[in-house]
Amino acid sequence: MFVLMFYDVGEKRVAKVLKTARRYLTWIQNSVLEGELSPAQFESLKVDVKKILKDDYDSVLLYAWRTERYMTKDIIGVERGTVDFMI
Amino acid sequence: MFVLMFYDVGEKRVAKVLKTARRYLTWIQNSVLEGELSPAQFESLKVDVKKILKDDYDSVLLYAWRTERYMTKDIIGVERGTVDFMI
């Protein structure tokens, strides 16, 4: 399945969330990652991320699609994901 | 079509990009908006956003799907989009 993840978390937890998410997905822009996961990997990602978050403060969104076949992706401006400058 | 938009732009242009994007989409989290658009609205959104951006610095990603029928959405932590506290 194709997964998009966005996180908006407290400063203290940013590096940890990003590090965990990158074990599963590819970083593409500030707070956004994407990738192709198996359903089992997807569940595992959610469990791992949930462990880090402060539930009443942080927010993580996960969109998943069975296929990326019907998807288009437009980039206006710079394609950040090509330069791997974070962590 | 179902559209997801993420922006990562210079501080000076954040408010303007957000204001423009909100004419078309719903803000759901820090730098993320989503919504259902016609193909014509989608093209118009891209044109409007492009006018604001500094092409060699800013980055805007637009994902589009013909339908949101095969999509799942998980929220871990807080659902920010329900509280409309930005601009």
Backbone of each chain as nested JSON, in Angstrom:
{
  "chains": [
    {"id": "A", "residues": [
      {"number": 1, "name": "MET", "atoms": {"N": [0.828, -1.188, 0.0], "CA": [0.0, 0.0, 0.0], "C": [0.874, 1.253, 0.0]}},
      {"number": 2, "name": "PHE", "atoms": {"N": [0.337, 2.323, -0.592], "CA": [1.088, 3.576, -0.641], "C": [0.69, 4.43, 0.561]}},
      {"number": 3, "name": "VAL", "atoms": {"N": [1.691, 4.877, 1.309], "CA": [1.428, 5.597, 2.558], "C": [2.052, 6.992, 2.534]}},
      {"number": 4, "name": "LEU", "atoms": {"N": [1.272, 7.962, 2.992], "CA": [1.783, 9.317, 3.208], "C": [1.65, 9.633, 4.685]}},
      {"number": 5, "name": "MET", "atoms": {"N": [2.701, 10.15, 5.261], "CA": [2.671, 10.469, 6.695], "C": [3.102, 11.917, 6.931]}},
      {"number": 6, "name": "PHE", "atoms": {"N": [2.361, 12.626, 7.759], "CA": [2.721, 13.999, 8.166], "C": [2.727, 14.073, 9.658]}},
      {"number": 7, "name": "TYR", "atoms": {"N": [3.743, 14.687, 10.195], "CA": [3.769, 14.82, 11.647], "C": [3.873, 16.281, 12.057]}},
      {"number": 8, "name": "ASP", "atoms": {"N": [3.255, 16.563, 13.165], "CA": [3.28, 17.906, 13.749], "C": [3.398, 17.658, 15.249]}},
      {"number": 9, "name": "VAL", "atoms": {"N": [4.634, 17.568, 15.71], "CA": [4.876, 17.138, 17.093], "C": [5.772, 18.136, 17.825]}},
      {"number": 10, "name": "GLY", "atoms": {"N": [5.764, 18.048, 19.14], "CA": [6.595, 18.927, 19.955], "C": [8.068, 18.797, 19.583]}},
      {"number": 11, "name": "GLU", "atoms": {"N": [8.78, 19.896, 19.707], "CA": [10.182, 19.989, 19.302], "C": [11.052, 18.845, 19.828]}},
      {"number": 12, "name": "LYS", "atoms": {"N": [10.806, 18.476, 21.058], "CA": [11.612, 17.428, 21.707], "C": [11.477, 16.076, 21.018]}},
      {"number": 13, "name": "ARG", "atoms": {"N": [10.344, 15.869, 20.343], "CA": [10.074, 14.553, 19.766], "C": [10.262, 14.499, 18.243]}},
      {"number": 14, "name": "VAL", "atoms": {"N": [10.566, 15.64, 17.634], "CA": [10.685, 15.686, 16.172], "C": [11.718, 14.687, 15.65]}},
      {"number": 15, "name": "ALA", "atoms": {"N": [12.933, 14.729, 16.208], "CA": [14.021, 13.874, 15.706], "C": [13.676, 12.397, 15.855]}},
      {"number": 16, "name": "LYS", "atoms": {"N": [13.049, 12.066, 16.972], "CA": [12.705, 10.67, 17.239], "C": [11.618, 10.169, 16.281]}},
      {"number": 17, "name": "VAL", "atoms": {"N": [10.596, 11.001, 16.067], "CA": [9.519, 10.622, 15.141], "C": [10.086, 10.454, 13.734]}},
      {"number": 18, "name": "LEU", "atoms": {"N": [10.925, 11.409, 13.326], "CA": [11.498, 11.35, 11.984], "C": [12.365, 10.105, 11.808]}},
      {"number": 19, "name": "LYS", "atoms": {"N": [13.181, 9.818, 12.798], "CA": [14.073, 8.653, 12.741], "C": [13.258, 7.349, 12.626]}},
      {"number": 20, "name": "THR", "atoms": {"N": [12.205, 7.261, 13.42], "CA": [11.347, 6.073, 13.393], "C": [10.64, 5.945, 12.041]}},
      {"number": 21, "name": "ALA", "atoms": {"N": [10.072, 7.055, 11.575], "CA": [9.334, 7.03, 10.313], "C": [10.243, 6.662, 9.14]}},
      {"number": 22, "name": "ARG", "atoms": {"N": [11.493, 7.112, 9.214], "CA": [12.416, 6.831, 8.111], "C": [12.847, 5.372, 8.044]}},
      {"number": 23, "name": "ARG", "atoms": {"N": [12.609, 4.625, 9.075], "CA": [12.862, 3.181, 8.987], "C": [11.862, 2.535, 8.024]}},
      {"number": 24, "name": "TYR", "atoms": {"N": [10.743, 3.226, 7.787], "CA": [9.689, 2.675, 6.937], "C": [9.503, 3.447, 5.634]}},
      {"number": 25, "name": "LEU", "atoms": {"N": [9.672, 4.768, 5.716], "CA": [9.281, 5.637, 4.603], "C": [10.427, 6.544, 4.162]}},
      {"number": 26, "name": "THR", "atoms": {"N": [10.219, 7.22, 3.06], "CA": [11.212, 8.149, 2.526], "C": [10.789, 9.58, 2.84]}},
      {"number": 27, "name": "TRP", "atoms": {"N": [11.702, 10.347, 3.354], "CA": [11.406, 11.747, 3.665], "C": [11.305, 12.535, 2.369]}},
      {"number": 28, "name": "ILE", "atoms": {"N": [10.237, 13.322, 2.205], "CA": [10.124, 14.083, 0.963], "C": [10.051, 15.585, 1.158]}},
      {"number": 29, "name": "GLN", "atoms": {"N": [9.664, 16.016, 2.322], "CA": [9.574, 17.457, 2.581], "C": [9.433, 17.635, 4.078]}},
      {"number": 30, "name": "ASN", "atoms": {"N": [9.665, 18.824, 4.538], "CA": [9.432, 19.184, 5.925], "C": [8.194, 18.474, 6.513]}},
      {"number": 31, "name": "SER", "atoms": {"N": [8.41, 17.522, 7.417], "CA": [7.325, 16.821, 8.119], "C": [6.495, 15.865, 7.264]}},
      {"number": 32, "name": "VAL", "atoms": {"N": [6.941, 15.558, 6.066], "CA": [6.182, 14.67, 5.183], "C": [7.063, 13.506, 4.72]}},
      {"number": 33, "name": "LEU", "atoms": {"N": [6.519, 12.3, 4.814], "CA": [7.223, 11.122, 4.294], "C": [6.251, 10.3, 3.468]}},
      {"number": 34, "name": "GLU", "atoms": {"N": [6.8, 9.511, 2.547], "CA": [5.939, 8.655, 1.741], "C": [6.623, 7.324, 1.486]}},
      {"number": 35, "name": "GLY", "atoms": {"N": [5.856, 6.33, 1.091], "CA": [6.487, 5.061, 0.746], "C": [5.488, 3.954, 0.528]}},
      {"number": 36, "name": "GLU", "atoms": {"N": [5.998, 2.846, 0.041], "CA": [5.204, 1.66, -0.223], "C": [5.434, 0.686, 0.937]}},
      {"number": 37, "name": "LEU", "atoms": {"N": [4.375, 0.322, 1.643], "CA": [4.503, -0.578, 2.799], "C": [3.555, -1.769, 2.654]}},
      {"number": 38, "name": "SER", "atoms": {"N": [3.921, -2.852, 3.302], "CA": [2.976, -3.971, 3.425], "C": [2.011, -3.604, 4.556]}},
      {"number": 39, "name": "PRO", "atoms": {"N": [0.825, -4.214, 4.605], "CA": [-0.086, -3.926, 5.717], "C": [0.572, -4.17, 7.076]}},
      {"number": 40, "name": "ALA", "atoms": {"N": [1.419, -5.174, 7.186], "CA": [2.092, -5.466, 8.46], "C": [3.068, -4.352, 8.831]}},
      {"number": 41, "name": "GLN", "atoms": {"N": [3.817, -3.873, 7.855], "CA": [4.742, -2.75, 8.106], "C": [3.973, -1.501, 8.532]}},
      {"number": 42, "name": "PHE", "atoms": {"N": [2.829, -1.297, 7.906], "CA": [2.007, -0.127, 8.209], "C": [1.538, -0.167, 9.677]}},
      {"number": 43, "name": "GLU", "atoms": {"N": [1.099, -1.327, 10.106], "CA": [0.667, -1.478, 11.5], "C": [1.832, -1.248, 12.453]}},
      {"number": 44, "name": "SER", "atoms": {"N": [2.99, -1.791, 12.073], "CA": [4.186, -1.668, 12.896], "C": [4.634, -0.198, 13.005]}},
      {"number": 45, "name": "LEU", "atoms": {"N": [4.565, 0.53, 11.913], "CA": [4.889, 1.959, 11.912], "C": [3.993, 2.709, 12.906]}},
      {"number": 46, "name": "LYS", "atoms": {"N": [2.689, 2.409, 12.843], "CA": [1.741, 3.097, 13.725], "C": [2.044, 2.817, 15.2]}},
      {"number": 47, "name": "VAL", "atoms": {"N": [2.36, 1.568, 15.493], "CA": [2.683, 1.194, 16.877], "C": [3.942, 1.929, 17.336]}},
      {"number": 48, "name": "ASP", "atoms": {"N": [4.958, 1.934, 16.5], "CA": [6.23, 2.581, 16.857], "C": [6.068, 4.092, 17.064]}},
      {"number": 49, "name": "VAL", "atoms": {"N": [5.288, 4.713, 16.19], "CA": [5.097, 6.16, 16.294], "C": [4.27, 6.489, 17.548]}},
      {"number": 50, "name": "LYS", "atoms": {"N": [3.267, 5.698, 17.794], "CA": [2.383, 5.929, 18.949], "C": [3.173, 5.933, 20.264]}},
      {"number": 51, "name": "LYS", "atoms": {"N": [4.208, 5.098, 20.324], "CA": [5.034, 5.013, 21.537], "C": [5.743, 6.339, 21.842]}},
      {"number": 52, "name": "ILE", "atoms": {"N": [6.061, 7.086, 20.793], "CA": [6.843, 8.321, 20.969], "C": [5.954, 9.517, 21.313]}},
      {"number": 53, "name": "LEU", "atoms": {"N": [4.747, 9.528, 20.747], "CA": [3.91, 10.731, 20.822], "C": [3.365, 11.055, 22.201]}},
      {"number": 54, "name": "LYS", "atoms": {"N": [3.163, 12.341, 22.393], "CA": [2.401, 12.813, 23.536], "C": [0.988, 13.023, 23.0]}},
      {"number": 55, "name": "ASP", "atoms": {"N": [0.099, 12.117, 23.366], "CA": [-1.221, 12.017, 22.729], "C": [-2.068, 13.288, 22.752]}},
      {"number": 56, "name": "ASP", "atoms": {"N": [-1.917, 14.074, 23.778], "CA": [-2.776, 15.256, 23.888], "C": [-2.146, 16.498, 23.264]}},
      {"number": 57, "name": "TYR", "atoms": {"N": [-0.99, 16.332, 22.636], "CA": [-0.286, 17.494, 22.069], "C": [0.114, 17.275, 20.608]}},
      {"number": 58, "name": "ASP", "atoms": {"N": [0.703, 16.11, 20.341], "CA": [1.22, 15.821, 18.995], "C": [0.123, 15.351, 18.052]}},
      {"number": 59, "name": "SER", "atoms": {"N": [0.43, 15.456, 16.768], "CA": [-0.514, 14.992, 15.764], "C": [0.234, 14.332, 14.61]}},
      {"number": 60, "name": "VAL", "atoms": {"N": [-0.157, 13.132, 14.276], "CA": [0.425, 12.441, 13.127], "C": [-0.708, 11.951, 12.238]}},
      {"number": 61, "name": "LEU", "atoms": {"N": [-0.607, 12.265, 10.959], "CA": [-1.628, 11.82, 10.01], "C": [-1.036, 10.776, 9.083]}},
      {"number": 62, "name": "LEU", "atoms": {"N": [-1.771, 9.719, 8.867], "CA": [-1.329, 8.661, 7.956], "C": [-2.42, 8.394, 6.936]}},
      {"number": 63, "name": "TYR", "atoms": {"N": [-2.128, 8.665, 5.667], "CA": [-3.053, 8.337, 4.594], "C": [-2.514, 7.084, 3.913]}},
      {"number": 64, "name": "ALA", "atoms": {"N": [-3.396, 6.162, 3.589], "CA": [-2.948, 4.957, 2.905], "C": [-3.876, 4.615, 1.749]}},
      {"number": 65, "name": "TRP", "atoms": {"N": [-3.272, 4.169, 0.672], "CA": [-4.019, 3.753, -0.508], "C": [-3.566, 2.363, -0.919]}},
      {"number": 66, "name": "ARG", "atoms": {"N": [-4.468, 1.612, -1.455], "CA": [-4.124, 0.265, -1.892], "C": [-3.098, 0.292, -3.025]}},
      {"number": 67, "name": "THR", "atoms": {"N": [-3.144, 1.346, -3.815], "CA": [-2.246, 1.441, -4.964], "C": [-1.945, 2.895, -5.269]}},
      {"number": 68, "name": "GLU", "atoms": {"N": [-0.788, 3.162, -5.9], "CA": [-0.543, 4.552, -6.297], "C": [-0.826, 4.737, -7.784]}},
      {"number": 69, "name": "ARG", "atoms": {"N": [-1.549, 3.763, -8.313], "CA": [-1.827, 3.747, -9.742], "C": [-2.63, 4.951, -10.209]}},
      {"number": 70, "name": "TYR", "atoms": {"N": [-3.544, 5.412, -9.371], "CA": [-4.434, 6.488, -9.804], "C": [-4.01, 7.845, -9.259]}},
      {"number": 71, "name": "MET", "atoms": {"N": [-2.75, 7.902, -8.857], "CA": [-2.262, 9.106, -8.192], "C": [-1.404, 9.956, -9.129]}},
      {"number": 72, "name": "THR", "atoms": {"N": [-1.532, 11.27, -9.004], "CA": [-0.579, 12.149, -9.671], "C": [0.137, 12.957, -8.6]}},
      {"number": 73, "name": "LYS", "atoms": {"N": [1.352, 13.362, -8.89], "CA": [2.122, 14.134, -7.922], "C": [2.732, 15.327, -8.641]}},
      {"number": 74, "name": "ASP", "atoms": {"N": [2.382, 16.526, -8.183], "CA": [2.938, 17.749, -8.775], "C": [3.86, 18.406, -7.769]}},
      {"number": 75, "name": "ILE", "atoms": {"N": [4.978, 18.869, -8.241], "CA": [5.87, 19.628, -7.372], "C": [6.015, 21.023, -7.953]}},
      {"number": 76, "name": "ILE", "atoms": {"N": [5.71, 22.031, -7.137], "CA": [5.942, 23.411, -7.566], "C": [7.12, 23.917, -6.757]}},
      {"number": 77, "name": "GLY", "atoms": {"N": [8.114, 24.435, -7.415], "CA": [9.312, 24.893, -6.709], "C": [10.326, 23.771, -6.578]}},
      {"number": 78, "name": "VAL", "atoms": {"N": [10.951, 23.697, -5.423], "CA": [12.071, 22.79, -5.2], "C": [11.581, 21.396, -4.807]}},
      {"number": 79, "name": "GLU", "atoms": {"N": [12.234, 20.339, -5.344], "CA": [11.94, 18.983, -4.902], "C": [12.904, 18.639, -3.78]}},
      {"number": 80, "name": "ARG", "atoms": {"N": [12.444, 18.802, -2.537], "CA": [13.327, 18.654, -1.383], "C": [13.857, 17.236, -1.207]}},
      {"number": 81, "name": "GLY", "atoms": {"N": [13.004, 16.259, -1.459], "CA": [13.337, 14.861, -1.176], "C": [14.576, 14.361, -1.898]}},
      {"number": 82, "name": "THR", "atoms": {"N": [14.982, 15.053, -2.942], "CA": [16.142, 14.591, -3.697], "C": [17.444, 14.925, -2.965]}},
      {"number": 83, "name": "VAL", "atoms": {"N": [17.398, 15.907, -2.089], "CA": [18.573, 16.266, -1.323], "C": [18.367, 15.779, 0.1]}},
      {"number": 84, "name": "ASP", "atoms": {"N": [19.172, 14.831, 0.506], "CA": [18.972, 14.164, 1.774], "C": [19.759, 14.865, 2.87]}},
      {"number": 85, "name": "PHE", "atoms": {"N": [19.288, 16.058, 3.25], "CA": [20.114, 16.853, 4.163], "C": [19.664, 16.744, 5.619]}},
      {"number": 86, "name": "MET", "atoms": {"N": [18.632, 15.978, 5.858], "CA": [18.16, 15.905, 7.263], "C": [18.632, 14.627, 7.925]}},
      {"number": 87, "name": "ILE", "atoms": {"N": [18.969, 14.734, 9.193], "CA": [19.382, 13.616, 10.058], "C": [19.978, 12.412, 9.343]}}
    ]},
    {"id": "B", "residues": [
      {"number": 1, "name": "MET", "atoms": {"N": [-11.768, 15.254, -7.838], "CA": [-10.565, 14.542, -7.423], "C": [-10.178, 14.937, -6.008]}},
      {"number": 2, "name": "PHE", "atoms": {"N": [-9.565, 13.985, -5.304], "CA": [-9.15, 14.261, -3.932], "C": [-7.708, 14.766, -3.946]}},
      {"number": 3, "name": "VAL", "atoms": {"N": [-7.481, 15.916, -3.319], "CA": [-6.171, 16.568, -3.388], "C": [-5.573, 16.759, -1.99]}},
      {"number": 4, "name": "LEU", "atoms": {"N": [-4.293, 16.447, -1.88], "CA": [-3.536, 16.736, -0.661], "C": [-2.426, 17.696, -1.036]}},
      {"number": 5, "name": "MET", "atoms": {"N": [-2.271, 18.736, -0.248], "CA": [-1.239, 19.726, -0.536], "C": [-0.372, 19.971, 0.695]}},
      {"number": 6, "name": "PHE", "atoms": {"N": [0.942, 19.993, 0.508], "CA": [1.891, 20.325, 1.584], "C": [2.781, 21.439, 1.107]}},
      {"number": 7, "name": "TYR", "atoms": {"N": [2.986, 22.406, 1.955], "CA": [3.885, 23.481, 1.54], "C": [5.019, 23.636, 2.543]}},
      {"number": 8, "name": "ASP", "atoms": {"N": [6.154, 24.016, 2.008], "CA": [7.344, 24.267, 2.808], "C": [7.978, 25.491, 2.156]}},
      {"number": 9, "name": "VAL", "atoms": {"N": [7.554, 26.659, 2.637], "CA": [7.946, 27.907, 1.97], "C": [8.564, 28.893, 2.955]}},
      {"number": 10, "name": "GLY", "atoms": {"N": [9.256, 29.878, 2.418], "CA": [9.874, 30.906, 3.25], "C": [8.84, 31.614, 4.12]}},
      {"number": 11, "name": "GLU", "atoms": {"N": [9.288, 32.004, 5.301], "CA": [8.413, 32.599, 6.321], "C": [7.522, 33.721, 5.775]}},
      {"number": 12, "name": "LYS", "atoms": {"N": [8.117, 34.555, 4.918], "CA": [7.399, 35.705, 4.366], "C": [6.187, 35.311, 3.532]}},
      {"number": 13, "name": "ARG", "atoms": {"N": [6.235, 34.086, 2.971], "CA": [5.177, 33.67, 2.048], "C": [4.18, 32.673, 2.651]}},
      {"number": 14, "name": "VAL", "atoms": {"N": [4.417, 32.255, 3.894], "CA": [3.561, 31.247, 4.524], "C": [2.099, 31.684, 4.565]}},
      {"number": 15, "name": "ALA", "atoms": {"N": [1.848, 32.882, 5.079], "CA": [0.465, 33.346, 5.245], "C": [-0.248, 33.445, 3.897]}},
      {"number": 16, "name": "LYS", "atoms": {"N": [0.489, 33.911, 2.889], "CA": [-0.095, 34.089, 1.569], "C": [-0.427, 32.734, 0.91]}},
      {"number": 17, "name": "VAL", "atoms": {"N": [0.496, 31.792, 1.036], "CA": [0.251, 30.454, 0.469], "C": [-0.943, 29.807, 1.171]}},
      {"number": 18, "name": "LEU", "atoms": {"N": [-0.965, 29.91, 2.49], "CA": [-2.058, 29.299, 3.256], "C": [-3.407, 29.926, 2.889]}},
      {"number": 19, "name": "LYS", "atoms": {"N": [-3.427, 31.242, 2.79], "CA": [-4.665, 31.947, 2.448], "C": [-5.171, 31.518, 1.063]}},
      {"number": 20, "name": "THR", "atoms": {"N": [-4.256, 31.435, 0.115], "CA": [-4.616, 31.013, -1.24], "C": [-5.124, 29.57, -1.248]}},
      {"number": 21, "name": "ALA", "atoms": {"N": [-4.376, 28.695, -0.588], "CA": [-4.742, 27.27, -0.576], "C": [-6.108, 27.055, 0.086]}},
      {"number": 22, "name": "ARG", "atoms": {"N": [-6.389, 27.857, 1.117], "CA": [-7.663, 27.698, 1.828], "C": [-8.866, 28.143, 1.013]}},
      {"number": 23, "name": "ARG", "atoms": {"N": [-8.638, 28.863, -0.065], "CA": [-9.765, 29.18, -0.955], "C": [-10.253, 27.908, -1.66]}},
      {"number": 24, "name": "TYR", "atoms": {"N": [-9.376, 26.903, -1.71], "CA": [-9.699, 25.662, -2.415], "C": [-9.847, 24.456, -1.482]}},
      {"number": 25, "name": "LEU", "atoms": {"N": [-9.013, 24.441, -0.426], "CA": [-8.885, 23.235, 0.384], "C": [-9.104, 23.51, 1.869]}},
      {"number": 26, "name": "THR", "atoms": {"N": [-9.199, 22.458, 2.639], "CA": [-9.379, 22.571, 4.089], "C": [-8.053, 22.332, 4.797]}},
      {"number": 27, "name": "TRP", "atoms": {"N": [-7.714, 23.197, 5.707], "CA": [-6.475, 23.025, 6.463], "C": [-6.651, 21.897, 7.461]}},
      {"number": 28, "name": "ILE", "atoms": {"N": [-5.695, 20.954, 7.488], "CA": [-5.858, 19.847, 8.434], "C": [-4.726, 19.723, 9.441]}},
      {"number": 29, "name": "GLN", "atoms": {"N": [-3.573, 20.256, 9.116], "CA": [-2.438, 20.183, 10.034], "C": [-1.406, 21.176, 9.557]}},
      {"number": 30, "name": "ASN", "atoms": {"N": [-0.461, 21.492, 10.407], "CA": [0.676, 22.315, 10.044], "C": [1.147, 22.046, 8.601]}},
      {"number": 31, "name": "SER", "atoms": {"N": [0.945, 23.004, 7.701], "CA": [1.419, 22.913, 6.302], "C": [0.709, 21.877, 5.431]}},
      {"number": 32, "name": "VAL", "atoms": {"N": [-0.399, 21.323, 5.9], "CA": [-1.106, 20.298, 5.112], "C": [-2.568, 20.701, 4.915]}},
      {"number": 33, "name": "LEU", "atoms": {"N": [-3.029, 20.588, 3.681], "CA": [-4.444, 20.835, 3.384], "C": [-4.977, 19.706, 2.513]}},
      {"number": 34, "name": "GLU", "atoms": {"N": [-6.28, 19.503, 2.565], "CA": [-6.879, 18.463, 1.744], "C": [-8.235, 18.921, 1.244]}},
      {"number": 35, "name": "GLY", "atoms": {"N": [-8.724, 18.267, 0.196], "CA": [-10.062, 18.604, -0.255], "C": [-10.415, 17.949, -1.574]}},
      {"number": 36, "name": "GLU", "atoms": {"N": [-11.668, 18.1, -1.929], "CA": [-12.209, 17.55, -3.164], "C": [-12.289, 18.707, -4.165]}},
      {"number": 37, "name": "LEU", "atoms": {"N": [-11.604, 18.582, -5.296], "CA": [-11.608, 19.65, -6.3], "C": [-11.986, 19.1, -7.669]}},
      {"number": 38, "name": "SER", "atoms": {"N": [-12.525, 19.98, -8.494], "CA": [-12.709, 19.622, -9.899], "C": [-11.352, 19.775, -10.576]}},
      {"number": 39, "name": "PRO", "atoms": {"N": [-11.127, 19.127, -11.722], "CA": [-9.854, 19.307, -12.426], "C": [-9.565, 20.784, -12.72]}},
      {"number": 40, "name": "ALA", "atoms": {"N": [-10.596, 21.571, -13.025], "CA": [-10.391, 22.995, -13.309], "C": [-9.937, 23.75, -12.058]}},
      {"number": 41, "name": "GLN", "atoms": {"N": [-10.549, 23.436, -10.921], "CA": [-10.132, 24.065, -9.658], "C": [-8.697, 23.692, -9.324]}},
      {"number": 42, "name": "PHE", "atoms": {"N": [-8.334, 22.445, -9.594], "CA": [-6.985, 21.974, -9.309], "C": [-5.954, 22.764, -10.121]}},
      {"number": 43, "name": "GLU", "atoms": {"N": [-6.252, 22.965, -11.385], "CA": [-5.338, 23.739, -12.24], "C": [-5.24, 25.183, -11.75]}},
      {"number": 44, "name": "SER", "atoms": {"N": [-6.373, 25.735, -11.362], "CA": [-6.42, 27.111, -10.888], "C": [-5.622, 27.263, -9.584]}},
      {"number": 45, "name": "LEU", "atoms": {"N": [-5.73, 26.305, -8.696], "CA": [-4.956, 26.302, -7.447], "C": [-3.459, 26.34, -7.756]}},
      {"number": 46, "name": "LYS", "atoms": {"N": [-3.027, 25.491, -8.688], "CA": [-1.604, 25.424, -9.037], "C": [-1.097, 26.76, -9.596]}},
      {"number": 47, "name": "VAL", "atoms": {"N": [-1.91, 27.366, -10.445], "CA": [-1.531, 28.657, -11.034], "C": [-1.408, 29.723, -9.94]}},
      {"number": 48, "name": "ASP", "atoms": {"N": [-2.404, 29.766, -9.045], "CA": [-2.406, 30.766, -7.971], "C": [-1.217, 30.592, -7.032]}},
      {"number": 49, "name": "VAL", "atoms": {"N": [-0.913, 29.342, -6.695], "CA": [0.199, 29.081, -5.771], "C": [1.537, 29.422, -6.44]}},
      {"number": 50, "name": "LYS", "atoms": {"N": [1.645, 29.068, -7.68], "CA": [2.897, 29.31, -8.422], "C": [3.257, 30.8, -8.445]}},
      {"number": 51, "name": "LYS", "atoms": {"N": [2.225, 31.636, -8.489], "CA": [2.449, 33.092, -8.515], "C": [3.135, 33.598, -7.246]}},
      {"number": 52, "name": "ILE", "atoms": {"N": [2.877, 32.923, -6.137], "CA": [3.394, 33.373, -4.841], "C": [4.812, 32.877, -4.58]}},
      {"number": 53, "name": "LEU", "atoms": {"N": [5.101, 31.664, -5.036], "CA": [6.346, 30.984, -4.654], "C": [7.612, 31.598, -5.226]}},
      {"number": 54, "name": "LYS", "atoms": {"N": [8.674, 31.428, -4.451], "CA": [10.009, 31.715, -4.942], "C": [10.533, 30.356, -5.404]}},
      {"number": 55, "name": "ASP", "atoms": {"N": [10.587, 30.173, -6.71], "CA": [10.808, 28.849, -7.3], "C": [12.07, 28.123, -6.861]}},
      {"number": 56, "name": "ASP", "atoms": {"N": [13.117, 28.876, -6.562], "CA": [14.377, 28.214, -6.215], "C": [14.511, 27.984, -4.706]}},
      {"number": 57, "name": "TYR", "atoms": {"N": [13.473, 28.296, -3.962], "CA": [13.57, 28.172, -2.498], "C": [12.388, 27.389, -1.909]}},
      {"number": 58, "name": "ASP", "atoms": {"N": [11.192, 27.724, -2.33], "CA": [9.984, 27.121, -1.765], "C": [9.67, 25.769, -2.408]}},
      {"number": 59, "name": "SER", "atoms": {"N": [8.865, 25.0, -1.704], "CA": [8.466, 23.703, -2.229], "C": [7.003, 23.43, -1.878]}},
      {"number": 60, "name": "VAL", "atoms": {"N": [6.215, 23.114, -2.881], "CA": [4.819, 22.748, -2.654], "C": [4.554, 21.416, -3.35]}},
      {"number": 61, "name": "LEU", "atoms": {"N": [3.996, 20.483, -2.616], "CA": [3.672, 19.181, -3.181], "C": [2.161, 19.036, -3.28]}},
      {"number": 62, "name": "LEU", "atoms": {"N": [1.706, 18.54, -4.404], "CA": [0.275, 18.311, -4.607], "C": [0.067, 16.872, -5.067]}},
      {"number": 63, "name": "TYR", "atoms": {"N": [-0.62, 16.098, -4.255], "CA": [-0.989, 14.741, -4.63], "C": [-2.466, 14.776, -5.014]}},
      {"number": 64, "name": "ALA", "atoms": {"N": [-2.81, 14.089, -6.069], "CA": [-4.216, 14.05, -6.469], "C": [-4.641, 12.635, -6.836]}},
      {"number": 65, "name": "TRP", "atoms": {"N": [-5.859, 12.293, -6.45], "CA": [-6.417, 10.986, -6.764], "C": [-7.788, 11.17, -7.384]}},
      {"number": 66, "name": "ARG", "atoms": {"N": [-8.125, 10.293, -8.28], "CA": [-9.43, 10.392, -8.926], "C": [-10.561, 10.219, -7.926]}},
      {"number": 67, "name": "THR", "atoms": {"N": [-10.307, 9.455, -6.872], "CA": [-11.344, 9.182, -5.877], "C": [-10.711, 8.96, -4.512]}},
      {"number": 68, "name": "GLU", "atoms": {"N": [-11.458, 9.211, -3.434], "CA": [-10.902, 8.875, -2.124], "C": [-11.492, 7.556, -1.62]}},
      {"number": 69, "name": "ARG", "atoms": {"N": [-12.077, 6.811, -2.539], "CA": [-12.764, 5.57, -2.201], "C": [-11.834, 4.519, -1.598]}},
      {"number": 70, "name": "TYR", "atoms": {"N": [-10.614, 4.478, -2.075], "CA": [-9.71, 3.418, -1.615], "C": [-8.725, 3.918, -0.578]}},
      {"number": 71, "name": "MET", "atoms": {"N": [-9.055, 5.038, 0.032], "CA": [-8.142, 5.672, 0.962], "C": [-8.543, 5.415, 2.414]}},
      {"number": 72, "name": "THR", "atoms": {"N": [-7.556, 5.233, 3.278], "CA": [-7.836, 5.238, 4.708], "C": [-7.052, 6.382, 5.334]}},
      {"number": 73, "name": "LYS", "atoms": {"N": [-7.556, 6.908, 6.425], "CA": [-6.886, 8.021, 7.085], "C": [-6.81, 7.721, 8.581]}},
      {"number": 74, "name": "ASP", "atoms": {"N": [-5.61, 7.642, 9.106], "CA": [-5.406, 7.405, 10.536], "C": [-4.866, 8.656, 11.177]}},
      {"number": 75, "name": "ILE", "atoms": {"N": [-5.398, 8.971, 12.326], "CA": [-4.848, 10.091, 13.088], "C": [-4.333, 9.557, 14.41]}},
      {"number": 76, "name": "ILE", "atoms": {"N": [-3.056, 9.809, 14.682], "CA": [-2.513, 9.438, 15.992], "C": [-2.318, 10.742, 16.748]}},
      {"number": 77, "name": "GLY", "atoms": {"N": [-2.856, 10.817, 17.93], "CA": [-2.754, 12.051, 18.713], "C": [-3.905, 12.987, 18.405]}},
      {"number": 78, "name": "VAL", "atoms": {"N": [-3.603, 14.255, 18.29], "CA": [-4.621, 15.291, 18.176], "C": [-5.077, 15.471, 16.722]}},
      {"number": 79, "name": "GLU", "atoms": {"N": [-6.381, 15.655, 16.512], "CA": [-6.877, 15.982, 15.18], "C": [-6.94, 17.492, 15.065]}},
      {"number": 80, "name": "ARG", "atoms": {"N": [-5.903, 18.085, 14.485], "CA": [-5.786, 19.55, 14.479], "C": [-6.866, 20.237, 13.655]}},
      {"number": 81, "name": "GLY", "atoms": {"N": [-7.236, 19.634, 12.536], "CA": [-8.148, 20.276, 11.59], "C": [-9.501, 20.628, 12.174]}},
      {"number": 82, "name": "THR", "atoms": {"N": [-9.84, 20.024, 13.306], "CA": [-11.138, 20.294, 13.902], "C": [-11.161, 21.632, 14.639]}},
      {"number": 83, "name": "VAL", "atoms": {"N": [-9.98, 22.102, 15.013], "CA": [-9.888, 23.4, 15.681], "C": [-9.292, 24.399, 14.701]}},
      {"number": 84, "name": "ASP", "atoms": {"N": [-10.107, 25.369, 14.34], "CA": [-9.713, 26.269, 13.281], "C": [-9.007, 27.491, 13.867]}},
      {"number": 85, "name": "PHE", "atoms": {"N": [-7.782, 27.292, 14.342], "CA": [-7.144, 28.394, 15.066], "C": [-6.147, 29.173, 14.215]}},
      {"number": 86, "name": "MET", "atoms": {"N": [-5.98, 28.779, 12.972], "CA": [-5.012, 29.498, 12.144], "C": [-5.672, 30.493, 11.212]}},
      {"number": 87, "name": "ILE", "atoms": {"N": [-5.051, 31.648, 11.042], "CA": [-5.48, 32.729, 10.128], "C": [-6.968, 32.733, 9.789]}}
    ]}
  ]
}
